[in-house]
Structure formats: C-alpha cells, structure tokens
Amino acid sequence: MATAMPSPEHREGRVARAIEQRTAKLPSDVFLWAALGSMAASLALQLMGERQRSTFVGQWAPSFLILGLYNKLVKLHGSERV
C-alpha cells in the first residue's frame, strides 16, 4: 500500500499532534462502547418520557463513532508518517 508523504506546507500543528499522541493510547473500542452507551441512555430517557434529552443524548453516538474512526486512522497511518 502506498503511503502519501506530507508536503512541508501541510504539516500538523502542535495541538493536533498532542491530541493524536494522547488519543492513540486509547483502545478503539472505547469509542464503540461510548456510542452504545449513549444509545442505551437515549432509550432509557425516551422510556422515562424525556424526549428532548433523549434526542440530545442519542445524537452523541455518531460523534463517538467518528472519533473512533479518527483514532483508528491515526493509529494505522499517523498524520505525518515519514
């Protein structure tokens, strides 16, 4: 598989690098469990009649899954692998 080399003018900043180094230490399934937890909490809120809160909490799941995907990509490819 070919790996794209980052060009010097498109390098990540210090903040992005620091975030990537920290999140790369997290297991990828943390984000999956967080998404499933938010769906379960949303269902519980829905059953308790808290419709607005249920919708709010239920909308967290896609964000957790996207963060998990980002985490996996950083672990596999890094942002600036040379």
C-alpha positions in Angstrom: 0.0 0.0 0.0 1.4 3.4 -1.0 1.7 6.0 1.8 1.4 9.6 0.9 4.2 11.8 2.1 3.0 15.1 3.7 4.3 18.2 2.0 6.1 20.7 4.2 3.4 23.3 3.9 0.7 20.9 5.1 2.1 19.7 8.4 0.0 19.3 11.6 0.3 21.8 14.4 1.5 21.2 17.9 -2.1 20.9 19.3 -3.2 18.3 16.7 0.0 16.3 17.3 -0.5 16.4 21.1 -4.1 15.3 20.7 -3.2 12.4 18.4 -0.5 11.2 20.7 -2.9 11.1 23.6 -5.9 9.5 21.8 -3.7 6.9 20.1 -3.2 5.4 23.6 -6.9 4.8 23.9 -8.3 1.4 22.8 -10.5 1.8 19.8 -13.4 0.0 21.4 -13.7 2.8 24.0 -15.5 4.9 21.3 -17.7 2.0 20.3 -18.8 1.5 23.9 -19.4 5.2 24.3 -21.7 5.2 21.3 -23.6 2.1 22.5 -23.8 3.8 26.0 -25.3 6.9 24.5 -27.8 4.9 22.6 -28.8 3.0 25.7 -29.1 6.2 27.7 -31.2 7.7 25.0 -33.5 4.8 25.1 -33.8 5.0 28.9 -34.6 8.7 28.6 -37.2 8.0 25.9 -38.9 5.4 28.1 -38.9 7.9 31.0 -40.7 10.5 28.8 -37.7 12.8 28.5 -38.0 13.2 24.7 -35.7 16.3 24.2 -33.0 14.9 26.4 -33.3 11.5 24.7 -32.8 13.1 21.3 -29.8 15.1 22.6 -28.0 12.1 24.1 -28.9 9.9 21.1 -27.1 12.3 18.8 -23.8 11.7 20.5 -23.5 8.2 19.0 -22.4 9.3 15.5 -19.8 11.7 17.0 -18.3 8.9 19.2 -18.1 6.6 16.1 -16.4 9.3 14.0 -13.9 9.9 16.8 -13.3 6.2 16.9 -12.7 6.2 13.2 -10.3 9.1 13.5 -8.5 7.3 16.4 -8.1 4.2 14.3 -6.8 6.1 11.3 -4.2 7.9 13.4 -3.1 4.6 14.9 -2.7 3.0 11.5 -1.4 5.9 9.4 -0.5 8.7 11.7 -0.9 12.3 10.5 2.7 12.8 9.4 4.3 9.4 9.0 7.6 9.9 7.2 
